[in-house]
Amino acid sequence: MTKASANKATKASPKMRRKAAVRVPKISAPAPKVGFVSLGCPKALVDSERIITQLRSQGYQIAPDYAGADVVVVNTCGFLDSAKKESLDAIGEAMAANGQVIVTGCFGVEEDRIREAHPGVLAVTGPHQYEQVIKAVHGAVPPLHDPYVDLVPPEGLRLTPRHYAYLKISEGCNHRCAFCIIPSLRGDLASRPANHVMTEAERLVKAGVKELLVISQDTSAYGLDLKYAESPWKGQPLKARFLDLCASLGELGAWVRLHYVYPYPHVDDVIPLMAEGKILPYLDIPFQHASPTILKAMRRPAAQEKTAERIRRWRDICPDLAIRSTFIVGFPGETEEDFTFLLQWLKEAKISRAGCFKYEPVEGAAANALDGAIPEELKEERWHRFMAAQKEVSAELLSAKVGREIDVLIDEVDEEGALGRSKWDAPEIDGSVFLNGETGVKPGDIIQAKVLHADDYDVWAERTTQSIQ
């Protein structure tokens, strides 16, 4: 289970001017407890955080395990068949250990399938249906009607460590990629007003968040559905536009990391903000492939065949730019020529970090009707070749950082030293910076360190100054 923790509220004892003390009624019943399992991508994690925040504001406690929970909420993923299986397994585990289970998330759109496997679940809702989840929790275990329950902190409750947070700027997607069913699960693009995003971001930073990870299904399309409408922020109008939002986030004093950015031409305008240090020199771009033939079959947006040249121009402006991406091998119709083209492009574009998936049919996806299915053993072989090629690229890029002094955000500290990340590493998906023997720091600190050694994915460094941000 994912354990969520809340800031503890402390009771003050103000001096009373009146002689008679005010009697505070005791809470006779313990606060109901909700267990929470959050699966899938960071966007689903944000959905979980919103639900938890609302539950805590109503007096619910978050249970750290099944045994201590009155009801368990499982936020599922339904993007791939393997993810659906993981979701069904998680539901089954919760049912076996607790028995009171509410299912939500992307896989929730397949209620019949869920109830066929686990007929005893209390309720099933789809993605970002917060109110329906809250209603289901109320039905399973009513909230305590008590005015003295702990208040939720203004930044809400999160499932990430205190020093970084995901910032969701929109829901849904307007693209219709052949392998993807996200639009049928989460709908078309629906952007949040710019001042809503900035208010949440400011609250997070004031609460101690050092890194904001901007997420959506298509971050660079932000505001298109709103026609880039203005909303008031700090006494000035702020447009719901990718560049304007990035510039405003860059003024908050936290690391700002951009995820799920499509390489549209207007992304060029954000690169100078990276060169100036306003936002991190990092772009997470889901390329998926490089062969024009396969990209056309995938129905991918943007002129991907020209992207390598665009990346070169970006690095002319911001030489430190790191690009992370995801790719699919074994897509229907992928020839050896297509795959070789992908490997060559990977090296030419110098992709810093890459995840690779073997193509997997998804129920309801248009790609299921394509000819040229690739045998599983060939998918496996190409996956290994891809990872070997990416390993070489990553090792080359990291070796160039040896001897450099870099900023490191500390994630963990124990008796052996500290573990952190550089500006080129997102949490959980990218590499780490190891600081052996460094115990004089704590999670959330940003320090300077000199890179001593690098391998294929990680670096080792030593602290160079005693200053901490």
C-alpha positions in Angstrom: 0.0 0.0 0.0 1.0 3.6 -0.5 1.2 5.4 2.8 0.2 9.0 3.0 1.2 11.1 6.0 -0.4 14.4 7.1 1.1 17.3 9.0 0.3 17.0 12.7 -1.8 19.8 14.0 -0.8 21.1 17.5 -3.3 22.4 20.0 -2.6 25.9 21.4 -3.7 26.9 24.9 -4.4 30.6 24.7 -4.9 32.6 27.9 -8.6 33.0 28.6 -9.8 36.5 29.8 -13.0 35.0 31.2 -12.8 33.0 34.4 -14.9 30.1 33.2 -13.1 27.7 31.0 -14.7 26.6 27.7 -15.6 22.9 27.8 -14.4 21.0 24.7 -16.5 18.0 24.0 -14.6 14.8 23.7 -14.7 12.7 20.6 -16.1 9.4 21.6 -15.6 7.5 18.4 -12.2 7.1 16.6 -11.9 8.7 13.2 -12.7 6.3 10.4 -9.6 5.1 8.5 -9.2 4.7 4.7 -6.4 2.6 3.2 -5.2 3.7 -0.2 -3.5 1.9 -3.1 -2.4 4.1 -6.0 -1.2 2.5 -9.2 -0.1 3.8 -12.6 1.3 7.1 -13.7 1.9 10.4 -11.8 -1.3 11.7 -13.2 -3.2 9.0 -11.3 -1.1 9.8 -8.3 -2.3 13.3 -8.3 -5.9 12.0 -8.5 -5.1 9.9 -5.4 -3.7 13.0 -3.6 -6.9 15.0 -4.3 -9.1 12.3 -3.0 -7.0 11.8 0.1 -7.0 15.6 0.7 -10.8 15.7 0.6 -11.1 12.7 2.9 -8.7 14.2 5.4 -10.6 17.5 5.3 -13.7 15.5 6.3 -12.0 14.0 9.3 -10.9 10.6 7.9 -7.5 9.2 8.8 -5.3 7.4 6.2 -4.4 3.9 7.3 -0.8 2.6 6.6 -2.0 -1.0 6.1 -5.0 -3.1 5.2 -5.6 -4.3 8.7 -6.1 -0.8 10.2 -8.4 0.4 7.5 -12.2 0.6 7.6 -12.3 0.7 3.8 -9.7 0.5 1.1 -9.6 2.6 -2.1 -7.7 1.1 -5.1 -6.8 3.7 -7.8 -6.2 1.5 -10.9 -4.4 1.8 -14.2 -5.9 0.5 -17.4 -3.5 1.6 -20.1 -2.1 -1.8 -20.9 -3.3 -5.4 -20.4 -0.4 -5.9 -18.0 -1.5 -2.9 -16.1 -5.1 -4.2 -15.9 -3.8 -7.5 -14.5 -1.8 -5.6 -11.9 -4.9 -3.7 -11.0 -7.0 -6.8 -10.7 -4.3 -8.4 -8.5 -4.2 -5.3 -6.3 -8.0 -5.4 -5.9 -7.8 -9.0 -5.0 -5.1 -8.5 -2.4 -7.2 -5.7 -0.8 -10.3 -7.8 -0.9 -8.5 -10.8 0.7 -6.9 -8.6 3.4 -9.7 -6.2 4.2 -12.9 -7.0 2.2 -14.2 -3.4 2.0 -12.8 -2.2 -1.3 -13.7 0.8 -3.6 -12.2 0.8 -7.1 -11.5 4.0 -9.1 -9.1 5.1 -11.9 -8.7 4.4 -15.6 -9.5 0.7 -15.3 -12.7 1.6 -13.6 -14.3 2.2 -17.0 -14.4 -1.6 -17.3 -16.7 -2.2 -14.3 -18.1 -5.4 -15.7 -14.7 -7.0 -15.9 -13.7 -5.8 -12.4 -17.0 -7.1 -10.9 -16.6 -10.4 -12.7 -13.2 -11.0 -11.1 -14.2 -9.4 -7.7 -17.9 -9.3 -7.3 -17.7 -8.1 -3.7 -16.2 -4.7 -4.4 -18.3 -1.9 -2.9 -18.2 0.5 -5.8 -16.4 1.1 -9.1 -15.8 4.6 -10.6 -13.8 5.9 -13.6 -10.8 8.3 -13.8 -10.8 11.6 -11.9 -14.4 11.0 -10.5 -13.5 12.4 -7.1 -17.0 13.1 -5.9 -18.2 9.6 -6.7 -15.2 8.1 -4.7 -16.0 10.3 -1.7 -19.6 9.3 -1.9 -18.7 5.7 -2.0 -16.4 6.1 1.1 -19.2 7.9 2.9 -21.5 4.9 2.2 -19.0 2.4 3.5 -17.9 4.3 6.6 -19.6 7.6 7.3 -17.4 10.6 8.4 -17.4 11.8 11.9 -19.5 14.9 12.3 -17.1 16.7 14.6 -15.9 20.3 14.3 -12.6 19.6 16.1 -11.0 17.3 13.6 -7.5 18.2 12.4 -7.4 20.6 9.5 -5.8 19.7 6.2 -2.7 21.8 5.3 -3.3 24.3 2.6 -1.1 22.4 0.1 -3.3 19.3 0.5 -2.0 15.8 1.3 0.4 14.1 -1.0 1.9 10.6 -1.6 5.3 11.9 -2.5 8.1 13.0 -0.2 7.7 16.5 1.3 10.4 18.0 -1.0 8.9 17.3 -4.4 5.4 17.2 -5.8 3.6 16.6 -9.1 1.6 19.5 -10.5 -1.1 18.4 -12.9 -2.0 21.2 -15.4 -4.6 19.5 -17.5 -6.6 16.3 -18.0 -7.2 14.3 -21.2 -5.7 14.4 -24.7 -6.8 15.5 -28.2 -4.6 13.0 -30.0 -5.7 9.7 -31.3 -2.6 7.6 -31.3 -3.2 4.1 -32.7 -1.8 2.3 -29.6 -3.5 4.5 -27.0 -6.9 4.5 -25.4 -6.3 7.4 -23.0 -8.8 9.8 -24.7 -11.5 7.2 -24.3 -10.6 6.9 -20.6 -9.9 10.5 -19.7 -11.5 12.5 -22.4 -10.2 15.3 -24.6 -7.8 18.0 -23.4 -9.2 20.0 -20.4 -6.8 22.6 -19.1 -6.9 24.2 -15.7 -7.0 28.0 -15.5 -3.5 29.4 -15.2 -4.2 31.1 -11.8 -5.5 27.8 -10.4 -2.3 26.1 -11.3 -0.1 28.9 -9.9 -2.1 29.0 -6.7 -1.5 25.3 -6.1 2.2 25.7 -7.1 2.8 28.6 -4.7 1.1 26.7 -1.8 3.4 23.7 -2.5 6.5 25.8 -2.5 5.5 27.6 0.7 5.0 24.2 2.3 8.6 23.3 1.6 8.5 21.7 -1.9 11.8 22.1 -3.7 10.8 20.5 -7.0 7.6 20.8 -9.0 7.1 18.1 -11.6 4.7 19.5 -14.2 2.5 16.7 -15.7 -0.5 16.2 -18.0 -1.2 14.0 -21.0 0.1 16.6 -23.4 1.9 19.4 -21.5 2.8 21.5 -24.5 -0.8 21.7 -25.6 -1.8 23.4 -22.3 -4.4 26.0 -22.7 -5.4 25.2 -26.3 -8.9 24.2 -25.2 -9.2 27.4 -23.2 -8.1 29.5 -26.2 -5.2 30.6 -23.9 -7.7 32.5 -21.7 -6.3 35.0 -19.2 -6.9 34.8 -15.5 -5.7 37.1 -12.7 -2.5 36.3 -10.9 -0.7 38.6 -8.6 -2.6 41.6 -9.9 -1.7 40.8 -13.6 -3.4 38.8 -16.3 -1.8 35.4 -16.9 -2.5 33.5 -20.1 -3.2 29.8 -20.0 -0.3 29.2 -22.4 2.7 26.8 -22.1 5.3 29.5 -22.3 3.6 31.9 -19.9 2.9 29.2 -17.4 6.5 28.0 -17.5 7.8 31.6 -17.0 5.5 32.1 -14.0 6.4 28.8 -12.4 10.1 29.7 -12.9 9.6 32.7 -10.6 8.7 30.6 -7.5 12.2 29.6 -6.6 11.7 25.9 -7.0 13.1 23.4 -9.5 10.5 23.1 -12.3 10.7 19.9 -14.4 8.6 19.4 -17.5 7.1 16.0 -18.3 5.1 14.7 -21.3 6.0 17.5 -23.7 5.3 17.0 -27.4 8.0 18.7 -29.6 5.8 21.3 -31.1 7.5 24.4 -32.6 6.4 26.7 -29.7 8.4 24.5 -27.3 11.4 26.4 -28.8 10.4 29.4 -26.9 10.8 27.7 -23.5 14.4 26.6 -24.1 15.8 30.1 -23.2 14.1 29.8 -19.8 16.2 26.7 -19.2 19.4 28.4 -20.4 18.7 31.3 -17.9 18.1 28.8 -15.0 14.4 29.7 -14.6 13.3 26.1 -15.2 15.3 22.9 -15.3 17.2 22.0 -18.5 15.1 18.8 -18.8 12.3 17.7 -21.2 10.4 14.5 -21.0 9.2 13.9 -24.6 7.3 10.7 -25.5 8.8 10.1 -29.0 7.7 6.4 -29.1 9.7 5.8 -32.3 11.7 7.6 -35.0 11.0 5.7 -38.2 8.6 7.9 -40.3 6.8 4.7 -41.4 6.1 3.6 -37.9 5.2 7.0 -36.6 2.6 7.3 -39.4 1.2 4.0 -38.4 1.1 5.1 -34.8 -0.7 8.3 -35.8 1.8 10.3 -33.8 1.6 14.1 -33.8 4.3 16.6 -34.9 6.9 16.3 -37.6 9.1 13.7 -35.8 11.5 13.2 -38.6 12.7 16.8 -38.2 13.0 16.5 -34.4 16.7 15.6 -34.4 17.5 19.0 -36.0 15.2 20.8 -33.5 17.0 19.1 -30.6 20.4 20.3 -32.0 19.0 23.9 -32.1 17.8 23.5 -28.5 21.2 22.4 -27.4 22.8 25.4 -29.2 20.7 27.6 -26.8 21.0 25.3 -23.7 23.9 22.9 -24.0 23.0 21.3 -20.7 19.6 20.2 -21.9 18.7 16.6 -21.0 16.0 14.8 -22.9 14.2 11.8 -21.5 11.8 9.7 -23.6 9.9 6.5 -24.0 9.9 4.2 -27.1 7.9 1.2 -28.3 9.6 -1.7 -30.2 7.8 -4.4 -32.0 4.9 -2.2 -33.2 2.9 -4.0 -36.0 4.7 -3.7 -39.3 8.1 -2.7 -37.7 10.8 -3.9 -40.1 14.5 -4.4 -39.3 15.1 -1.3 -41.3 12.6 0.7 -39.1 14.3 -0.6 -36.0 17.8 0.2 -37.2 16.6 3.7 -38.1 15.4 4.1 -34.5 18.8 3.0 -33.0 20.7 5.4 -35.3 18.3 8.2 -34.4 18.7 7.4 -30.7 22.4 7.9 -30.9 22.2 11.0 -33.1 19.7 12.7 -30.9 21.7 11.8 -27.7 18.6 10.9 -25.7 19.8 11.2 -22.1 17.3 8.7 -20.5 15.0 6.3 -22.3 12.4 3.8 -21.3 11.5 1.1 -23.8 8.3 -1.0 -24.0 7.6 -4.1 -26.1 4.4 -3.4 -28.0 1.4 -4.8 -26.3 -2.1 -4.8 -27.8 -4.6 -2.8 -25.8 -8.3 -3.6 -25.9 -10.1 -0.9 -27.9 -6.9 0.5 -29.6 -6.9 1.1 -33.3 -3.5 -0.6 -33.7 -5.2 -3.9 -33.0 -6.5 -3.9 -36.6 -3.0 -3.4 -38.1 -1.3 -6.2 -40.1 2.3 -7.3 -39.5 2.2 -8.5 -35.9 5.7 -9.0 -34.6 6.6 -12.3 -32.9 7.2 -12.0 -29.1 10.7 -13.4 -29.4 11.6 -10.7 -31.9 10.1 -8.0 -29.7 12.3 -9.3 -26.9 15.4 -9.3 -29.0 14.8 -5.8 -30.2 14.1 -4.6 -26.7 17.5 -5.9 -25.6 19.3 -4.3 -28.5 17.5 -1.0 -27.8 18.5 -1.0 -24.2 22.1 -1.8 -25.0 22.3 1.1 -27.5 20.7 3.5 -25.0 23.1 2.3 -22.3 26.0 3.4 -24.5 24.5 6.8 -25.1 23.7 7.3 -21.4 27.3 6.3 -20.3 28.8 8.7 -22.8 26.7 11.6 -21.6 27.3 10.9 -18.0 31.1 10.4 -18.4 31.3 14.0 -19.7 30.0 15.2 -16.4 32.9 13.8 -14.4 34.8 16.7 -12.8 31.9 19.1 -13.0 30.3 20.7 -10.0 26.6 20.2 -10.0 23.6 21.0 -7.8 22.1 17.9 -6.0 18.7 17.6 -4.5 18.9 15.1 -1.6 16.2 12.4 -1.5 17.5 10.0 1.2 20.1 9.9 4.0 21.3 7.0 6.1 24.4 6.0 8.1 26.3 5.3 4.9 25.6 8.6 3.1 23.2 10.4 1.0 21.3 9.7 -2.2 20.2 12.6 -4.4 19.4 13.7 -8.0 20.8 16.2 -10.4 18.8 18.6 -12.5 18.9 16.0 -15.2 17.2 13.3 -13.2 13.5 12.9 -12.4 12.5 10.9 -9.3 12.1 7.2 -9.6 12.5 7.0 -13.4 16.0 8.4 -14.0 19.4 8.0 -12.4 20.8 9.0 -9.0 23.7 10.9 -7.4 25.5 8.9 -4.7 27.3 10.8 -2.0 29.1 8.2 0.1 29.8 9.2 3.7 27.8 12.4 3.4 25.5 12.4 6.5 25.3 16.1 7.3 22.3 16.7 5.0 18.6 15.9 5.0 16.0 15.1 2.4 15.0 18.3 0.6 18.4 20.0 0.9 20.1 21.2 -2.3 23.9 21.1 -2.2 26.8 21.5 -4.5 28.9 18.5 -5.3 31.7 17.5 -7.7 31.2 14.4 -9.9 33.9 11.9 -9.2 32.7 8.9 -11.2 29.9 7.8 -13.6 28.6 4.5 -14.8 25.8 3.8 -17.3 23.0 5.5 -15.4 24.3 7.0 -12.1 27.1 9.2 -10.8 29.1 9.4 -7.6 30.0 12.8 -6.2 31.4 14.6 -3.1 30.1 17.7 -1.5 32.2 20.8 -2.3 30.6 23.5 -0.1 28.8 23.5 3.3 26.1 25.8 2.0 22.6 24.4 1.7 19.6 25.7 -0.2 
